[in-house]
């Protein structure tokens, strides 16, 4: 399981939101690149970066901050927020982004996702953000009529590398991941699912390492890292221990 530390960008700074509300943004670092370097030094293997302004605007709005992160770290970066056309997507891949997350466009323009996955195998993820069971779009400002499993199944044969599933009701409030809903999606599709929204403690990390969560590809953690509720060394050590145990039992 991969634990992805999150860097959410608003007006060039590293922030965390509460349930996707831009009015409830808490600034944690004025230097996102330094934050990325800190996560790399702590031993994380990936970065999860979101251009929050871009998600609302429908186009990149924090490009300078993202480029600074890419220049500063050697970790692979998955990036979402405002990526709604092939030109934007391919520009980010050319600049060194390892995986691009398509959210709103996955609902509005599924053919775009399919073509992107065909052109760039292994580099396209779909972001599914759920609000009261329905998929939210436009930076979570609007709710569609589609549910998460329906959207996930739409891309079963498209070659999508991962689905990042966020329970908006839990995002940023440190109430724990919505394991039942996340597992239901992971069981409904063959695409690897990454859990997001609400991861709050080392207990949540241990929960993700239980056998029933073995089909999950990873989880994203944000506010709990910034608040010091999760010790990165302890979390990564727990994951390594679980991986060694799984390897030993399978050999």
ABEGO torsion letter per residue (X at the ends): XBBBBBBBBBGGBBBBBBGGBAAABBBABABAAAAAAAAAAAGBABBBBBBAAAAAAGBBAAAAAAAAAAAABABBBBBBEGBABAAAAAAAAAAGBABBBBBAAAAABAAAAAAAAAABBGABBBBBBBBGGBBBBGGGABBBABBAAAAAAAAAAAGBABBBBBBAAABGAGAEBBAAAAAAAAAABABBBBBBGGBABAAAAAAAABAAAAABAEBBBBAAAAAGABBAAAAAAAAAAAAAAAAAAAX
